């Protein structure tokens, strides 16, 4: 598959061949959905907790006698039916972690990358290096590339100046290629990758020895 490579001025400087196994796969909705749910579930802390009637502090004395009061029969103040009482069937600390085979995780990444390329939401940059952090310069680069919505900027390695230049721009996120994931790719409209990041992605997920 051939894609255009852009300069920081938004001009096409060349065309390169990218791996069809990473950027030209049909979309597998079931696998991508499972990967998305898994990643979000694994990010949950699972620390929500409530007290049952046995854990609530208070007297266990019956509120009033059973008969001849004209009131409904009542137990103690810790009953789930009363304000300040225990919670029936409330949440307790638990793990939401889900497992997923490595090959399925790799396939999900390749599917969303291919979807971006197919929908013309992938922009490949020749390089993205800034001499110093400058938000205005990054905003100018994005404008030249026609990015008028949210965008995920991917570099081959962490670039401090790029990160600092983009962190104050609304809807823009930066990350190195090795931590690229399904949730972030799907959360942003445009995907901007340097040529080196594309090659890193091919190296990570194009072969059978990928690890994510």
Steps between C-alpha positions, in 0.01 A plus 500: 500500500630845407449810713604863462760653729456866596741768611424726796378758248226262387655416162539149360873425480492132402306177505593189697387140511352383829421147610160372390493274805493809726330773296274313256305244701119469492331629814416227753235662716474216753872493575531879521199521731641231727839675512332834578289355783802314639721808509237713669417226750867450588530873568235482773629507857216290637515671840129589535372368831185522714415370845248223560267508801753293695773759440304816578572652841195524722282325753343165421208571734153463356358850448164438670289211607345276240131552571248766598691798360311551176832506315663262258712228658857629528831344586806702594635825352750314282229365270552581127146644503602785728707811434854446629457127494694241308494464123344187353696349210735801481840496329805348667867527394561271205718461194349583162804368314435312177739276310537499122735292282804687372417431135154650544648811662740535209217453250292771671787751472551418133127527430468851643820616325364362173167674560677835545694449177188391310294796623780742406543597865867397506762767427864393470763765571854487369620604844382697801784667684480836675800700617314618809152465650262743333125450497446757225738312269319170562164667434638633171618154397158348571328778306732444202412131504128579503438363850195687629379241752648270762826329411739241639866572422725193499880510492746212495653605832387746771569855375503745791466813287209351305322396819542842661392680182178301466387452860314833519311446173145380549428159352865421427697215659852371439653160565783274382414217263575219744206591728249556221167341596146444376329746737723796408484433126120487507470801733655746252380591152840534330809286543831675429803271482858573406658274241719352771191431713338317207807278468496441876135397481579258218782356707280461809182367347592388150667175600416207717730606785314817592443570867229735629 
